[in-house]
Amino acid sequence: MENKDIMAKARESLKGHWGIAVGAVLLYAIYEIVIRFLPPTLGTVISLSLTGAISLGFNTLILALSRRKNAEISQLFEGFSRFWTALAAYLLQGAFIILWMLLLIIPGLIAAYSYAMTFYILADNKSMSAFEAIGKSKEMMKGNKWKLLCLHFRFFWWMLLSIITLGIGLIWLIPYMSVSVATFYNDIKNVQFQEVSLA
């Protein structure tokens, strides 16, 4: 599926569901704001501890929206039922990206795109370990990293417009971008499944 079609499908998925998508983004934003107002050491510890679980919950909800399934705000907290797996995924992702960035910015960017599907994969596979999800993401993104980068670039002007509106536009842009990336994940997952079936 071409990126323009992915974006169109994301908009279609959000029809009638913008309220829950915006609500999820606002709750995530409140969490980030609270972290920033805490003393630096405490904020860092809480961020490192909780962001994995919150990211897994957020991606679970976004994935449901992208598939036009029942999406509820309560899904934001589903990541806490797999707290240690989510924490391990978050820390491993960060560590691997930092290690690659020690070489150069470009290898770090490539690593970030290689691991970009990790939390979607965890949301889809309840028994999968963090390390397995990272490995699966790396496998899925072979030949797809440039396509995802191009998808992100398609939101460039929207991002500028959001900045001009003092960030207010981000309330709608982030759900749109997030559901688009989830739709991208669904697409490459389906393509790879079909390739395996035909093999």
Summary of the structure (lengths in Angstrom):
residues: 199
radius of gyration: 16.7
end to end distance: 20.8
largest distance: 55.1
contacts: 598
relative contact order: 0.14
helix: 82%
strand: 0%
